[in-house]
Every structure is written in C-alpha cells, then in structure tokens.
C-alpha cells in the first residue's frame, strides 16, 4: 500500500462566525489522484487555501510526509513540495511564457538578493539552468514555440497549460489543481485530463478540485465529497455515484451520465 503523503486531521475554518470547513479529516496517498468535489460554497477553495498556506485553520492540523506544516508560511510549504494552480488564472501577462515558468523554478534556486543584484557568475549559471529546465517543460506541453512571446498573447487554454507548467517547475511532490478544466471546451478539457493522467503515471500525486464530472470520474483513484464544509462521502467513483446523500446534495443524474 502507498504511503500517506498528505494528511489532514480535524481541519476547521471559521470566518466571522461562519464555518467554511468543519472537522475535516482525510489523506492523500503517494502516487494518487484524489478529487474534492461538492456544490459551490462547499468549502473546496477554503480547503485548498489552508493546505497551501493562504488561510490559517481555526482548528486542526496538516501533515506532509508526517511533518506538520500548518504553522509554516506559504513559501516554506512550496519548498517542501506543494504546488498549486488557481481557478482564476494567476499569469504574469507582460512577462514572456518562459519567464513565467522560470518564476516557479526560483523555489529551488540558491541565489540570494545580494548575489542576484551583483549578477555573480553563479547567479548567471543558475539562470541558464532555470531557463533550460523551463524550456524542457514548455517542450513537454507544446508551448516551446511561444517561449519568448508575452504570456498575455496565449489563448485561455494555453494559459491554463502554462500555469500547470509553472507549478511543475519547482519539482513538487503534491500538485493542487483548482478547477484545471474550468472554461475549457470539451476537447481541451480532455487534453488537460490526459496531461494530468500522464503526470500521475510519472509519479505525481494530485489533489484535484473540479466541477467537470467526466474528468473527475475518469481520473480519480479516490473522491472526497463536501457539502456545507463537511465530508458527506469518500471513496471510489462507483461508491460516490451510488451514495444517496451525494446524489441529493450535488451530483444527481450528472454522475450517472459521466
């Protein structure tokens, strides 16, 4: 059985007396794609923000490889191997496509503010290495021909792929994907699913928030269903499809057709 990579225990988040996530516990195994689904307002984005370090939990704990990370700042969690994409694209549109990817690579760089200002030989060598790694990712995702163009010139679907490439640039162990198929037509959503499946085959662990049930049901090894901040079901696609509380709260006939 695969080892536990991410463990969430008793996680609760309150905003001005409103409970967004309530006493939530679950695990993500190494090499697993785990989906988190539920209706709008179920607490999915709040959960992602707590894992990434944007939002501080009111109660509970988060562990990565057995080490507690919820007291750590966002950048330290990223250095330990957590990367994410966003529901609303966070692309630097005036920077080139390659520069966007290199931003993600700086997590594993060794340059300090001083050495970067002095443009030492070590800094220049590190930047060349980052550019080479960035180009390799762009080649993998079919964007190498656009490497030196402004990122804002890409199509929406290409920006989605670019954000994924940037997340991978820091060599993460756990990838948090926040609605990677949102806004994509069926063909591009299917290509995104194929990309995620390929990353998982290469060993990447994924925690996926997604409303596209075709993608969720075809990709996920395990599915966690939230409603009103609480877990109402967890299990395989077949188990979730047939769970009466899930059908009542969110999925309905959509899962039967997925």
C-alpha positions, -999 to +999 in steps of 0.1 A: +000+000+000+012+035-008+025+057+020+005+087+031+018+119+016-007+144+028-028+141+060-055+165+072-069+160+107-098+178+123-094+208+099-119+236+107-120+272+093-143+299+105-149+334+091-167+358+113-187+330+129-194+312+097-179+277+094-165+272+059-149+238+067-159+217+097-138+190+114-124+176+081-100+147+081-086+128+050-054+115+034-038+116+000-016+086-007+017+090-026+010+084-064-027+090-060-052+114-077-077+124-051-106+146-062-125+170-039-160+178-052-191+195-040-215+223-048-205+260-047-199+270-012-190+235+000-156+246+013-133+233-015-114+266-021-110+272+016-096+237+020-070+244-008-061+277+007-055+261+041-033+234+026-013+259+005-009+283+035-030+312+023-056+307+050-049+297+086-071+270+100-092+277+131-086+242+143-069+210+132-036+201+116-020+194+082+009+170+077+032+164+047+052+132+049+044+130+086+057+165+094+033+192+105+031+221+080+001+242+090+022+266+111+045+272+081+043+301+056+032+295+020+068+297+006+081+271+030+053+247+021+061+252-015+098+244-008+087+212+009+069+201-022+034+216-025+025+234-057-009+247-069-028+262-098-057+286-094-093+287-105-088+322-117-056+323-137-026+339-120-004+345-150+021+374-154+008+385-187+035+411-195+063+386-189+073+360-215+060+325-214+094+312-204+098+338-177+065+327-162+078+291-159+111+303-145+093+321-117+082+287-105+118+274-107+131+300-083+118+279-054+148+255-059+173+283-067+201+293-044+207+329-053+203+355-026+191+391-031+227+403-029+242+378-054+213+385-077+220+422-076+257+416-082+250+392-111+277+369-100+288+340-123+269+316-101+237+335-105+241+336-143+248+299-144+217+292-122+196+313-145+208+294-175+199+261-157+164+275-149+159+286-185+169+251-197+145+234-173+117+259-182+122+252-219+120+214-213+086+219-196+074+241-224+085+214-249+066+188-230+034+209-230+037+221-266+045+258-258+082+260-267+074+279-299+058+306-278+085+307-252+097+343-259+063+358-265+043+377-238+021+353-218-008+375-224-008+366-261-017+330-253-052+316-256-071+309-224-064+271-228-027+277-233-026+299-202-041+270-183-013+248-195+013+275-188+001+277-152+004+240-148+040+241-163+049+268-138+036+248-109+057+218-120+089+240-124+095+238-087+096+199-088+067+194-064+056+161-048+020+172-044+001+192-070-031+211-060-052+216-091-080+241-087-105+235-115-080+230-143-108+223-168-129+254-159-137+274-190-123+249-214-142+233-243-146+196-242-116+188-265-093+210-244-107+196-212-100+161-224-064+171-233-060+185-198-072+153-183-047+134-205-019+157-192-029+151-156-031+114-162+004+114-177+018+133-148+003+108-124+018+079-144+052+096-139+046+095-101+030+129-094+004+129-065-026+152-072-053+168-052-079+179-077-109+203-073-131+201-104-167+205-115-162+186-147-175+152-136-163+134-167-127+144-157-133+136-120-147+101-126-122+091-152-091+104-134-096+099-097-085+070-076-105+084-047-131+111-043-139+133-013-174+149-014-180+181+007-213+199+014-215+229+037-179+224+048-184+188+059-175+155+044-206+136+033-188+108+014-154+094+004-145+066-018-142+053-054-161+068-083-186+039-081-191+044-044-197+081-048-221+076-078-244+055-057-242+074-024-277+088-017-266+118+003-242+128-025-269+124-051-292+146-030-267+172-023-249+177-056-244+151-082-278+138-092-282+125-127-249+141-138-229+113-123-250+087-140-242+102-173-205+108-166 
